Amino acid sequence: MNIYQKKLLSSLTLKTLVLTFLFLGLSTISLSRSTSANVTPRTNKGTENSEGGATRGDCFYKDQKPLTPLIPKTNNKLELTLASHPTIFIYVPENTAVGGEFILKDSSQKVVYEDYVSPLNSQVINSQGIIGIKIPTDQSELKVGTNYNWTFRLICESSIREVEGSIQRINPSADLTKKLQQTPESDRWLIYSEAGIWYEALVTLAEQILSDPNNVKFTSQWQNLLDSVGLNEVSTEPLKQPADE
């Protein structure tokens, strides 16, 4: 099984718990975000990231890097994928969240996938590092040519912190298919990157790093890729192994 096909999500009981928290806990506070947690609605341009908070009750600790989606900051294009069930990467700082939530919507804003993340899952929350969220293969596949928007949020004691991104599935061109066939698997991330297939570039490198974490070549390539699109701040952060089911 592919390392990202392990589910990152919790049971119906957890969903009930989080919904109860949202109703009872957050109903007594203002849900307006502070200037340190502004998120720009995503269309065809990069999303502004929520910034790290200053207190434990506000989810993050002092002087931390912000919750950051691993999407290019250097262009206004939609991020592309070839996958029917892609993996989305996010940098999560150390935090005190009580839960997390991932939502995927299509171009009509219809929710096509959502689930909740357990606060006991240290691979996702309460632990600093880059996580990969895999859309499960038992869910409907992304339609070719359709624009999707995703949101990942951390549910905290007195606020919600979130980041957003977009994704569009395309079919590979004949030229791209030929180049991939002629390129060793370890170097295909570069072909994807040059073709603007962002999500494949990331997941291809990430799988190699997780299978061989001491390989300096792979980690250097990962850092260079992130640096090249303005993600310097998180390029050296640890890549987390997917959680067990």
Contacts in CASP RR format, 6 or more apart in sequence:
PFRMAT RR
TARGET T0000
AUTHOR 0000-0000-0000
METHOD contacts of the structure
MODEL  1
MNIYQKKLLSSLTLKTLVLTFLFLGLSTISLSRSTSANVTPRTNKGTENS
EGGATRGDCFYKDQKPLTPLIPKTNNKLELTLASHPTIFIYVPENTAVGG
EFILKDSSQKVVYEDYVSPLNSQVINSQGIIGIKIPTDQSELKVGTNYNW
TFRLICESSIREVEGSIQRINPSADLTKKLQQTPESDRWLIYSEAGIWYE
ALVTLAEQILSDPNNVKFTSQWQNLLDSVGLNEVSTEPLKQPADE
2 134 0 8 1.000
2 207 0 8 1.000
3 207 0 8 1.000
3 210 0 8 1.000
3 211 0 8 1.000
3 241 0 8 1.000
3 242 0 8 1.000
4 87 0 8 1.000
4 132 0 8 1.000
4 134 0 8 1.000
4 203 0 8 1.000
4 207 0 8 1.000
4 242 0 8 1.000
5 134 0 8 1.000
5 136 0 8 1.000
5 137 0 8 1.000
6 134 0 8 1.000
6 242 0 8 1.000
6 243 0 8 1.000
6 244 0 8 1.000
6 245 0 8 1.000
7 134 0 8 1.000
7 136 0 8 1.000
7 245 0 8 1.000
8 102 0 8 1.000
8 117 0 8 1.000
8 121 0 8 1.000
8 123 0 8 1.000
8 124 0 8 1.000
8 131 0 8 1.000
8 132 0 8 1.000
8 133 0 8 1.000
8 134 0 8 1.000
8 242 0 8 1.000
8 243 0 8 1.000
9 102 0 8 1.000
9 115 0 8 1.000
9 116 0 8 1.000
9 117 0 8 1.000
9 136 0 8 1.000
10 115 0 8 1.000
10 116 0 8 1.000
10 117 0 8 1.000
10 118 0 8 1.000
10 121 0 8 1.000
14 116 0 8 1.000
14 118 0 8 1.000
15 115 0 8 1.000
15 116 0 8 1.000
18 98 0 8 1.000
18 99 0 8 1.000
18 100 0 8 1.000
18 101 0 8 1.000
18 116 0 8 1.000
18 155 0 8 1.000
21 98 0 8 1.000
21 99 0 8 1.000
21 155 0 8 1.000
22 155 0 8 1.000
26 155 0 8 1.000
26 160 0 8 1.000
29 158 0 8 1.000
29 159 0 8 1.000
31 159 0 8 1.000
31 160 0 8 1.000
33 39 0 8 1.000
33 50 0 8 1.000
33 159 0 8 1.000
33 160 0 8 1.000
34 159 0 8 1.000
36 50 0 8 1.000
36 51 0 8 1.000
36 52 0 8 1.000
36 53 0 8 1.000
36 54 0 8 1.000
37 50 0 8 1.000
37 51 0 8 1.000
37 52 0 8 1.000
37 53 0 8 1.000
37 159 0 8 1.000
37 161 0 8 1.000
37 162 0 8 1.000
38 48 0 8 1.000
38 50 0 8 1.000
38 51 0 8 1.000
39 47 0 8 1.000
39 48 0 8 1.000
39 49 0 8 1.000
39 50 0 8 1.000
39 162 0 8 1.000
39 163 0 8 1.000
39 164 0 8 1.000
40 46 0 8 1.000
40 47 0 8 1.000
40 48 0 8 1.000
41 164 0 8 1.000
42 149 0 8 1.000
42 164 0 8 1.000
42 165 0 8 1.000
42 166 0 8 1.000
43 166 0 8 1.000
44 76 0 8 1.000
44 77 0 8 1.000
44 78 0 8 1.000
44 166 0 8 1.000
45 76 0 8 1.000
46 71 0 8 1.000
46 72 0 8 1.000
46 73 0 8 1.000
46 76 0 8 1.000
46 165 0 8 1.000
46 166 0 8 1.000
47 69 0 8 1.000
47 71 0 8 1.000
47 163 0 8 1.000
47 164 0 8 1.000
47 165 0 8 1.000
49 66 0 8 1.000
49 67 0 8 1.000
49 68 0 8 1.000
49 69 0 8 1.000
49 163 0 8 1.000
50 66 0 8 1.000
50 67 0 8 1.000
50 161 0 8 1.000
50 162 0 8 1.000
50 163 0 8 1.000
51 66 0 8 1.000
52 59 0 8 1.000
52 60 0 8 1.000
52 64 0 8 1.000
52 65 0 8 1.000
52 66 0 8 1.000
52 67 0 8 1.000
52 93 0 8 1.000
52 161 0 8 1.000
53 59 0 8 1.000
53 60 0 8 1.000
53 61 0 8 1.000
53 62 0 8 1.000
53 64 0 8 1.000
54 60 0 8 1.000
54 62 0 8 1.000
55 62 0 8 1.000
56 96 0 8 1.000
57 96 0 8 1.000
57 156 0 8 1.000
57 157 0 8 1.000
57 158 0 8 1.000
58 156 0 8 1.000
58 157 0 8 1.000
58 158 0 8 1.000
58 159 0 8 1.000
59 95 0 8 1.000
59 96 0 8 1.000
59 97 0 8 1.000
59 154 0 8 1.000
59 156 0 8 1.000
59 157 0 8 1.000
59 159 0 8 1.000
59 161 0 8 1.000
60 67 0 8 1.000
60 93 0 8 1.000
60 94 0 8 1.000
60 95 0 8 1.000
60 96 0 8 1.000
60 161 0 8 1.000
61 93 0 8 1.000
61 94 0 8 1.000
61 95 0 8 1.000
64 93 0 8 1.000
64 94 0 8 1.000
65 91 0 8 1.000
65 93 0 8 1.000
65 233 0 8 1.000
65 234 0 8 1.000
65 237 0 8 1.000
66 93 0 8 1.000
67 90 0 8 1.000
67 91 0 8 1.000
67 92 0 8 1.000
67 93 0 8 1.000
67 152 0 8 1.000
67 154 0 8 1.000
67 161 0 8 1.000
67 162 0 8 1.000
67 163 0 8 1.000
68 90 0 8 1.000
68 91 0 8 1.000
68 163 0 8 1.000
68 231 0 8 1.000
68 233 0 8 1.000
68 234 0 8 1.000
69 88 0 8 1.000
69 89 0 8 1.000
69 90 0 8 1.000
69 91 0 8 1.000
69 152 0 8 1.000
69 163 0 8 1.000
69 164 0 8 1.000
69 165 0 8 1.000
70 88 0 8 1.000
70 89 0 8 1.000
70 90 0 8 1.000
70 91 0 8 1.000
70 130 0 8 1.000
70 202 0 8 1.000
70 226 0 8 1.000
70 231 0 8 1.000
70 234 0 8 1.000
71 79 0 8 1.000
71 165 0 8 1.000
71 166 0 8 1.000
71 198 0 8 1.000
71 229 0 8 1.000
72 79 0 8 1.000
72 198 0 8 1.000
72 229 0 8 1.000
72 230 0 8 1.000
72 231 0 8 1.000
73 229 0 8 1.000
73 230 0 8 1.000
73 231 0 8 1.000
74 228 0 8 1.000
74 229 0 8 1.000
74 230 0 8 1.000
75 229 0 8 1.000
77 196 0 8 1.000
78 147 0 8 1.000
78 166 0 8 1.000
78 167 0 8 1.000
78 168 0 8 1.000
79 165 0 8 1.000
79 166 0 8 1.000
79 167 0 8 1.000
79 168 0 8 1.000
79 198 0 8 1.000
79 199 0 8 1.000
80 167 0 8 1.000
80 168 0 8 1.000
80 169 0 8 1.000
80 170 0 8 1.000
80 196 0 8 1.000
80 197 0 8 1.000
80 198 0 8 1.000
80 199 0 8 1.000
81 142 0 8 1.000
81 167 0 8 1.000
81 168 0 8 1.000
81 169 0 8 1.000
81 170 0 8 1.000
81 197 0 8 1.000
81 198 0 8 1.000
81 199 0 8 1.000
81 200 0 8 1.000
82 169 0 8 1.000
82 170 0 8 1.000
82 171 0 8 1.000
82 172 0 8 1.000
82 197 0 8 1.000
82 200 0 8 1.000
83 142 0 8 1.000
83 169 0 8 1.000
83 199 0 8 1.000
83 200 0 8 1.000
83 203 0 8 1.000
84 137 0 8 1.000
84 141 0 8 1.000
84 142 0 8 1.000
84 169 0 8 1.000
85 134 0 8 1.000
85 135 0 8 1.000
85 136 0 8 1.000
85 137 0 8 1.000
85 139 0 8 1.000
85 141 0 8 1.000
85 142 0 8 1.000
86 134 0 8 1.000
86 135 0 8 1.000
86 142 0 8 1.000
86 167 0 8 1.000
86 169 0 8 1.000
86 199 0 8 1.000
86 203 0 8 1.000
87 132 0 8 1.000
87 133 0 8 1.000
87 134 0 8 1.000
87 135 0 8 1.000
87 199 0 8 1.000
87 202 0 8 1.000
87 203 0 8 1.000
87 206 0 8 1.000
88 132 0 8 1.000
88 133 0 8 1.000
88 135 0 8 1.000
88 150 0 8 1.000
88 152 0 8 1.000
88 165 0 8 1.000
88 167 0 8 1.000
88 199 0 8 1.000
89 130 0 8 1.000
89 131 0 8 1.000
89 132 0 8 1.000
89 133 0 8 1.000
89 202 0 8 1.000
89 203 0 8 1.000
89 206 0 8 1.000
90 130 0 8 1.000
90 131 0 8 1.000
90 132 0 8 1.000
90 133 0 8 1.000
90 152 0 8 1.000
90 163 0 8 1.000
91 129 0 8 1.000
91 130 0 8 1.000
91 131 0 8 1.000
91 234 0 8 1.000
91 237 0 8 1.000
92 124 0 8 1.000
92 125 0 8 1.000
92 127 0 8 1.000
92 128 0 8 1.000
92 129 0 8 1.000
92 130 0 8 1.000
92 131 0 8 1.000
92 154 0 8 1.000
93 128 0 8 1.000
93 129 0 8 1.000
94 126 0 8 1.000
94 127 0 8 1.000
94 128 0 8 1.000
95 125 0 8 1.000
95 126 0 8 1.000
95 154 0 8 1.000
95 156 0 8 1.000
96 126 0 8 1.000
96 156 0 8 1.000
96 157 0 8 1.000
97 119 0 8 1.000
97 125 0 8 1.000
97 126 0 8 1.000
97 154 0 8 1.000
97 155 0 8 1.000
97 156 0 8 1.000
97 161 0 8 1.000
98 119 0 8 1.000
98 155 0 8 1.000
98 156 0 8 1.000
98 157 0 8 1.000
99 116 0 8 1.000
99 117 0 8 1.000
99 118 0 8 1.000
99 119 0 8 1.000
99 125 0 8 1.000
99 154 0 8 1.000
99 155 0 8 1.000
100 116 0 8 1.000
100 117 0 8 1.000
100 119 0 8 1.000
100 124 0 8 1.000
100 125 0 8 1.000
100 152 0 8 1.000
100 153 0 8 1.000
100 154 0 8 1.000
100 155 0 8 1.000
101 114 0 8 1.000
101 115 0 8 1.000
101 116 0 8 1.000
101 117 0 8 1.000
101 151 0 8 1.000
101 152 0 8 1.000
101 153 0 8 1.000
101 155 0 8 1.000
102 113 0 8 1.000
102 114 0 8 1.000
102 115 0 8 1.000
102 117 0 8 1.000
102 133 0 8 1.000
102 150 0 8 1.000
102 151 0 8 1.000
102 152 0 8 1.000
103 111 0 8 1.000
103 113 0 8 1.000
103 114 0 8 1.000
103 150 0 8 1.000
103 151 0 8 1.000
104 111 0 8 1.000
104 112 0 8 1.000
104 113 0 8 1.000
104 114 0 8 1.000
104 135 0 8 1.000
104 148 0 8 1.000
104 149 0 8 1.000
104 150 0 8 1.000
105 111 0 8 1.000
105 112 0 8 1.000
105 148 0 8 1.000
105 149 0 8 1.000
105 150 0 8 1.000
105 151 0 8 1.000
106 112 0 8 1.000
106 143 0 8 1.000
106 146 0 8 1.000
106 147 0 8 1.000
106 148 0 8 1.000
107 146 0 8 1.000
107 147 0 8 1.000
107 148 0 8 1.000
109 149 0 8 1.000
112 139 0 8 1.000
112 140 0 8 1.000
112 148 0 8 1.000
113 135 0 8 1.000
113 136 0 8 1.000
113 139 0 8 1.000
113 140 0 8 1.000
117 124 0 8 1.000
117 125 0 8 1.000
118 124 0 8 1.000
119 125 0 8 1.000
119 126 0 8 1.000
121 243 0 8 1.000
123 131 0 8 1.000
123 240 0 8 1.000
123 241 0 8 1.000
123 242 0 8 1.000
123 243 0 8 1.000
124 131 0 8 1.000
124 243 0 8 1.000
125 154 0 8 1.000
127 240 0 8 1.000
128 237 0 8 1.000
128 238 0 8 1.000
129 237 0 8 1.000
129 238 0 8 1.000
129 239 0 8 1.000
129 240 0 8 1.000
130 234 0 8 1.000
130 237 0 8 1.000
130 238 0 8 1.000
130 239 0 8 1.000
130 240 0 8 1.000
131 240 0 8 1.000
132 206 0 8 1.000
132 240 0 8 1.000
132 242 0 8 1.000
133 152 0 8 1.000
134 242 0 8 1.000
135 142 0 8 1.000
142 148 0 8 1.000
142 167 0 8 1.000
142 169 0 8 1.000
143 169 0 8 1.000
144 169 0 8 1.000
144 170 0 8 1.000
144 171 0 8 1.000
145 168 0 8 1.000
145 169 0 8 1.000
145 170 0 8 1.000
146 168 0 8 1.000
146 169 0 8 1.000
147 166 0 8 1.000
147 167 0 8 1.000
147 168 0 8 1.000
148 166 0 8 1.000
148 167 0 8 1.000
148 168 0 8 1.000
149 164 0 8 1.000
149 165 0 8 1.000
149 166 0 8 1.000
149 167 0 8 1.000
150 164 0 8 1.000
150 165 0 8 1.000
150 166 0 8 1.000
150 167 0 8 1.000
151 162 0 8 1.000
151 163 0 8 1.000
151 164 0 8 1.000
151 165 0 8 1.000
152 162 0 8 1.000
152 163 0 8 1.000
152 164 0 8 1.000
153 160 0 8 1.000
153 161 0 8 1.000
153 162 0 8 1.000
153 163 0 8 1.000
154 160 0 8 1.000
154 161 0 8 1.000
154 162 0 8 1.000
167 199 0 8 1.000
170 197 0 8 1.000
172 180 0 8 1.000
172 197 0 8 1.000
176 191 0 8 1.000
176 195 0 8 1.000
176 197 0 8 1.000
179 191 0 8 1.000
180 188 0 8 1.000
180 191 0 8 1.000
183 190 0 8 1.000
183 191 0 8 1.000
185 204 0 8 1.000
186 208 0 8 1.000
186 218 0 8 1.000
188 200 0 8 1.000
188 204 0 8 1.000
189 200 0 8 1.000
189 201 0 8 1.000
189 202 0 8 1.000
189 204 0 8 1.000
189 205 0 8 1.000
189 208 0 8 1.000
189 221 0 8 1.000
189 225 0 8 1.000
190 201 0 8 1.000
190 221 0 8 1.000
192 198 0 8 1.000
192 200 0 8 1.000
192 201 0 8 1.000
192 204 0 8 1.000
193 201 0 8 1.000
193 225 0 8 1.000
201 225 0 8 1.000
202 225 0 8 1.000
205 218 0 8 1.000
205 221 0 8 1.000
205 222 0 8 1.000
205 225 0 8 1.000
206 222 0 8 1.000
206 239 0 8 1.000
208 215 0 8 1.000
208 218 0 8 1.000
209 215 0 8 1.000
209 218 0 8 1.000
209 219 0 8 1.000
209 222 0 8 1.000
209 239 0 8 1.000
210 239 0 8 1.000
210 241 0 8 1.000
210 242 0 8 1.000
212 218 0 8 1.000
213 219 0 8 1.000
222 235 0 8 1.000
222 239 0 8 1.000
223 235 0 8 1.000
223 236 0 8 1.000
226 232 0 8 1.000
226 234 0 8 1.000
226 235 0 8 1.000
227 235 0 8 1.000
END
